[in-house]
Amino acid sequence: MAVYVLLRAAQSVVTLIGLSAAVFFLAWAVGEPMDYLSPGERQRLREEAPDGRHGLDRPLIVQYGEYLSRLARADLGPSPSYGRRPVTEIIGRTLGPTLHLGGMALGFVLLVGLTLGVTAAYSRGTLADTLARLIALAGYSIPQFWLALMLILVFGVHLQWLPIAGREGGWQHWVMPTLAAGWLSAAILTRVTRSAVLEAMTSDYVRTARAKGLPERAVLLRHALRSSLITVITATALVSADLLAGVVMVETVFGWPGMGRLAVRAMVIRDLFLLQGVILIVGSVLLTANFAADVGYRLLDPRLRSRYSG
């Protein structure tokens, strides 16, 4: 197991380096990072290279080497649009709200996805199964931005039950962003959970548990659902990408002061240093989620764990 953890950690580091290269060179491919500044300001930034960290007049490969060196020190460089403040400081102020929204959305996804998926599998062919599948289908079919706008229109404008923007002020501000961000991922997890539990219900060990006279609910929860957790954990890690994409959109629609809104602003004003930092942080979160999922389902499944003993 220790060998596998080390191998997966090394793969994650290599993937992150590849992401940094893609982000760096693609950002420069669209033009100069400081194009929105005046010619005099751009020339001064190229020549000054404050603290020896920029060197915008140097070859790109040299700049990328320096960029990797800064990343190793957790230094994402300065942001021209924020008065040359460090990108790490700017992102640090928005990371908390994004993790807050992402955590609430993930909780919503797990609660709804697991509940509907298990209910649909347990009640296969009944009205409950049909309703659960219809809800999942609606999750696939309704775009998140449209859902966010409809939530604002219905619950914020017409009914005036919930505030339509902002984060401060209590749980009422969190309800609509959480629903909009987690809607698609909850639908995906519902279908995956239903399929995994239904497959487990036809296995030999479930038939053996039934033959021992165990109640159907105990068979479902103690045997079928437990063996389905590997698939569910993997699916949860995979839907984290959709969840983060939903968070970016939701932050923009609801005025949530997080990294998604910051990334949109960085794209509008072409602050590529800031945009690079946001993308790298998001990529790191996704890599961490996948790493944790891989380790987690090997801990749950002794057959996989035994392959990497040591």
C-alpha positions as CSV (number, residue, x, y, z in Angstrom):
1,M,0.0,0.0,0.0
2,A,2.8,2.4,0.8
3,V,4.4,1.7,-2.5
4,Y,1.1,2.5,-4.3
5,V,0.7,5.8,-2.3
6,L,4.2,6.9,-3.3
7,L,3.6,6.0,-7.0
8,R,0.3,7.9,-7.1
9,A,1.9,10.9,-5.3
10,A,4.7,10.9,-7.9
11,Q,2.1,10.7,-10.8
12,S,0.2,13.7,-9.3
13,V,3.4,15.8,-9.1
14,V,4.2,15.0,-12.8
15,T,0.7,15.8,-13.8
16,L,0.8,19.1,-11.9
17,I,4.1,20.0,-13.7
18,G,2.4,19.2,-17.0
19,L,-0.5,21.4,-16.1
20,S,1.8,24.3,-15.1
21,A,3.5,24.0,-18.6
22,A,0.2,24.0,-20.4
23,V,-1.1,27.0,-18.4
24,F,2.2,29.0,-18.8
25,F,2.7,28.5,-22.6
26,L,-1.0,28.7,-23.6
27,A,-1.3,31.9,-21.6
28,W,1.6,33.5,-23.6
29,A,0.2,32.1,-26.8
30,V,-2.8,34.5,-26.7
31,G,-0.5,37.6,-26.3
32,E,1.4,39.6,-23.8
33,P,0.2,39.3,-20.2
34,M,0.3,43.1,-19.8
35,D,-1.5,44.1,-22.9
36,Y,-4.2,45.9,-21.0
37,L,-1.6,48.3,-19.5
38,S,-0.3,51.4,-21.2
39,P,2.9,51.1,-23.3
40,G,4.9,53.0,-20.7
41,E,3.8,50.7,-17.9
42,R,4.5,47.6,-20.0
43,Q,8.0,48.7,-20.9
44,R,8.8,49.6,-17.2
45,L,7.6,46.1,-16.1
46,R,9.8,44.4,-18.7
47,E,12.9,46.4,-17.7
48,E,12.5,46.6,-14.0
49,A,11.9,42.9,-13.2
50,P,11.4,43.7,-9.5
51,D,13.0,41.3,-7.1
52,G,14.5,39.5,-10.0
53,R,11.2,37.5,-10.4
54,H,9.8,38.6,-13.7
55,G,12.3,39.0,-16.6
56,L,9.6,39.4,-19.2
57,D,12.2,40.2,-21.8
58,R,13.9,36.8,-21.4
59,P,13.2,33.7,-23.6
60,L,10.0,31.9,-22.7
61,I,11.8,28.7,-21.7
62,V,13.9,30.6,-19.2
63,Q,10.8,32.3,-17.8
64,Y,9.2,28.9,-17.4
65,G,12.2,27.6,-15.5
66,E,11.9,30.6,-13.2
67,Y,8.2,30.0,-13.0
68,L,8.7,26.4,-11.8
69,S,11.3,27.7,-9.3
70,R,8.7,30.1,-7.8
71,L,6.0,27.4,-7.7
72,A,8.4,25.2,-5.7
73,R,8.4,28.0,-3.1
74,A,4.6,28.5,-3.3
75,D,5.2,31.8,-5.1
76,L,2.7,32.5,-7.9
77,G,4.2,35.9,-8.7
78,P,2.6,39.4,-8.5
79,S,-0.7,40.5,-10.0
80,P,-0.4,43.7,-12.1
81,S,-4.2,44.4,-11.8
82,Y,-4.0,44.4,-8.0
83,G,-1.1,46.8,-7.6
84,R,1.6,44.1,-7.8
85,R,0.2,42.3,-4.8
86,P,1.2,38.6,-4.6
87,V,-1.2,36.2,-6.4
88,T,-1.0,33.8,-3.4
89,E,-2.3,36.6,-1.2
90,I,-5.2,37.4,-3.5
91,I,-6.2,33.8,-4.0
92,G,-5.9,33.1,-0.3
93,R,-8.6,35.7,0.4
94,T,-11.0,34.0,-2.1
95,L,-10.1,30.4,-1.3
96,G,-12.1,30.3,1.9
97,P,-15.4,31.3,0.3
98,T,-14.9,28.8,-2.6
99,L,-14.1,25.9,-0.2
100,H,-17.2,26.9,1.8
101,L,-19.4,26.7,-1.2
102,G,-17.7,23.6,-2.6
103,G,-18.0,21.9,0.8
104,M,-21.7,22.7,1.0
105,A,-22.3,21.6,-2.6
106,L,-20.4,18.3,-2.0
107,G,-22.5,17.6,1.1
108,F,-25.6,18.2,-1.0
109,V,-24.3,15.9,-3.7
110,L,-23.6,13.1,-1.3
111,L,-26.8,13.4,0.5
112,V,-29.1,13.6,-2.5
113,G,-27.0,11.3,-4.8
114,L,-26.7,8.5,-2.2
115,T,-30.2,8.8,-0.9
116,L,-31.9,8.8,-4.3
117,G,-29.5,6.1,-5.8
118,V,-30.0,3.7,-2.9
119,T,-33.8,4.3,-2.8
120,A,-34.1,3.8,-6.5
121,A,-32.2,0.5,-6.4
122,Y,-34.1,-0.8,-3.3
123,S,-37.4,0.1,-5.0
124,R,-36.6,-0.9,-8.5
125,G,-39.6,-0.7,-10.8
126,T,-41.7,1.2,-8.4
127,L,-42.9,4.8,-8.4
128,A,-40.0,5.8,-6.1
129,D,-37.5,4.4,-8.6
130,T,-39.2,6.3,-11.5
131,L,-39.2,9.6,-9.5
132,A,-35.5,9.2,-8.6
133,R,-34.6,8.6,-12.2
134,L,-36.7,11.5,-13.4
135,I,-34.9,13.8,-10.9
136,A,-31.5,12.5,-12.2
137,L,-32.6,13.1,-15.8
138,A,-33.6,16.6,-14.9
139,G,-30.2,17.1,-13.4
140,Y,-28.6,16.1,-16.6
141,S,-30.9,18.1,-18.8
142,I,-31.1,21.5,-17.0
143,P,-28.0,23.7,-17.5
144,Q,-26.6,25.0,-14.2
145,F,-26.6,28.7,-15.3
146,W,-30.3,28.4,-16.3
147,L,-31.1,26.7,-13.0
148,A,-29.3,29.5,-11.1
149,L,-31.3,32.2,-12.9
150,M,-34.6,30.3,-12.3
151,L,-33.8,30.0,-8.6
152,I,-33.1,33.7,-8.4
153,L,-36.3,34.5,-10.4
154,V,-38.6,32.3,-8.3
155,F,-37.2,32.3,-4.8
156,G,-35.4,35.6,-4.9
157,V,-37.6,37.9,-7.0
158,H,-41.1,36.6,-7.0
159,L,-41.4,34.8,-3.6
160,Q,-38.6,36.8,-1.9
161,W,-37.8,33.9,0.4
162,L,-34.0,34.0,-0.2
163,P,-31.4,36.7,-0.9
164,I,-30.2,36.7,-4.5
165,A,-26.6,37.6,-4.0
166,G,-23.7,37.8,-1.6
167,R,-22.4,35.4,1.1
168,E,-22.6,37.3,4.4
169,G,-25.8,37.2,6.4
170,G,-26.4,33.6,7.3
171,W,-27.6,30.3,5.7
172,Q,-30.2,32.0,3.6
173,H,-27.5,33.3,1.3
174,W,-26.1,29.8,0.9
175,V,-29.2,27.8,-0.2
176,M,-29.5,28.7,-3.9
177,P,-25.8,28.7,-4.7
178,T,-25.5,25.2,-3.1
179,L,-28.4,23.9,-5.1
180,A,-27.2,25.3,-8.3
181,A,-23.6,24.2,-7.9
182,G,-24.4,20.6,-6.9
183,W,-27.4,19.9,-9.1
184,L,-25.5,18.2,-12.0
185,S,-23.1,16.2,-9.8
186,A,-26.0,15.0,-7.6
187,A,-27.7,13.6,-10.7
188,I,-24.6,11.8,-11.9
189,L,-24.0,10.3,-8.5
190,T,-27.6,9.2,-8.3
191,R,-27.4,7.2,-11.5
192,V,-24.0,5.7,-10.6
193,T,-25.1,4.7,-7.1
194,R,-28.3,3.1,-8.4
195,S,-26.4,1.1,-11.0
196,A,-23.7,0.0,-8.6
197,V,-26.2,-1.1,-5.9
198,L,-28.3,-3.0,-8.5
199,E,-25.3,-4.8,-9.7
200,A,-24.3,-5.7,-6.1
201,M,-27.8,-7.0,-5.4
202,T,-27.3,-9.8,-8.0
203,S,-24.0,-11.0,-6.6
204,D,-23.4,-14.3,-4.9
205,Y,-22.6,-12.9,-1.5
206,V,-25.9,-11.0,-1.4
207,R,-27.8,-14.1,-2.4
208,T,-26.0,-15.9,0.4
209,A,-27.0,-13.2,2.9
210,R,-30.6,-13.5,1.8
211,A,-30.4,-17.3,2.2
212,K,-29.3,-16.8,5.8
213,G,-32.6,-15.0,6.4
214,L,-31.3,-11.5,6.9
215,P,-33.9,-8.7,6.4
216,E,-33.8,-7.1,3.0
217,R,-32.8,-3.7,4.4
218,A,-29.8,-5.3,6.2
219,V,-28.8,-7.0,3.0
220,L,-29.0,-3.7,1.2
221,L,-27.1,-1.6,3.7
222,R,-24.6,-4.1,5.2
223,H,-23.7,-5.9,2.0
224,A,-24.8,-4.4,-1.3
225,L,-24.2,-0.8,-0.4
226,R,-20.9,-1.5,1.3
227,S,-19.5,-3.3,-1.7
228,S,-20.7,-0.5,-3.9
229,L,-18.8,2.2,-2.1
230,I,-15.7,1.7,-4.3
231,T,-17.7,2.7,-7.4
232,V,-19.4,5.5,-5.5
233,I,-16.1,7.0,-4.2
234,T,-14.6,6.8,-7.7
235,A,-17.6,8.6,-9.1
236,T,-17.5,11.2,-6.4
237,A,-13.9,12.0,-7.3
238,L,-14.8,12.2,-11.0
239,V,-17.8,14.5,-10.5
240,S,-15.6,16.9,-8.5
241,A,-14.5,18.4,-11.8
242,D,-18.2,19.1,-12.7
243,L,-18.7,20.4,-9.2
244,L,-15.8,22.9,-9.4
245,A,-17.1,24.0,-12.8
246,G,-20.5,24.6,-11.3
247,V,-18.9,26.6,-8.4
248,V,-17.2,28.9,-10.9
249,M,-20.5,29.6,-12.7
250,V,-22.5,29.9,-9.5
251,E,-20.0,32.4,-7.9
252,T,-20.4,34.6,-10.9
253,V,-24.2,34.5,-11.0
254,F,-24.7,34.9,-7.2
255,G,-21.9,37.4,-6.6
256,W,-20.1,34.9,-4.4
257,P,-16.6,36.3,-3.5
258,G,-14.6,33.2,-4.4
259,M,-12.0,31.9,-6.8
260,G,-14.5,31.4,-9.7
261,R,-15.5,35.0,-9.7
262,L,-11.8,36.0,-9.4
263,A,-11.0,33.8,-12.4
264,V,-13.7,35.5,-14.5
265,R,-12.4,38.9,-13.6
266,A,-8.8,37.8,-14.4
267,M,-10.0,36.7,-17.9
268,V,-11.8,39.9,-18.6
269,I,-8.9,42.1,-17.7
270,R,-6.3,39.6,-19.0
271,D,-4.4,39.3,-15.8
272,L,-2.7,36.1,-16.9
273,F,-0.5,35.8,-13.8
274,L,-3.6,35.7,-11.6
275,L,-5.5,33.4,-14.0
276,Q,-2.5,31.0,-14.0
277,G,-2.6,30.9,-10.3
278,V,-6.3,30.1,-10.1
279,I,-6.0,27.3,-12.6
280,L,-3.1,25.7,-10.8
281,I,-4.9,25.9,-7.5
282,V,-8.1,24.3,-9.0
283,G,-6.0,21.7,-10.7
284,S,-4.3,20.9,-7.5
285,V,-7.6,20.4,-5.8
286,L,-8.8,18.0,-8.5
287,L,-5.5,16.0,-8.3
288,T,-5.9,15.8,-4.5
289,A,-9.5,14.6,-4.8
290,N,-8.5,11.9,-7.3
291,F,-5.5,10.9,-5.2
292,A,-7.7,10.6,-2.1
293,A,-10.2,8.5,-4.0
294,D,-7.6,6.1,-5.3
295,V,-6.2,5.6,-1.9
296,G,-9.6,5.4,-0.3
297,Y,-11.0,2.6,-2.4
298,R,-7.9,0.6,-2.1
299,L,-8.3,0.8,1.7
300,L,-11.9,-0.5,1.3
301,D,-11.0,-3.3,-1.1
302,P,-8.4,-5.8,0.3
303,R,-7.9,-7.3,-3.2
304,L,-6.6,-4.0,-4.5
305,R,-4.6,-3.3,-1.4
306,S,-2.7,-6.6,-1.6
307,R,-1.3,-5.7,-5.0
308,Y,0.8,-2.9,-3.6
309,S,1.8,-4.4,-0.2
310,G,4.9,-3.0,1.3
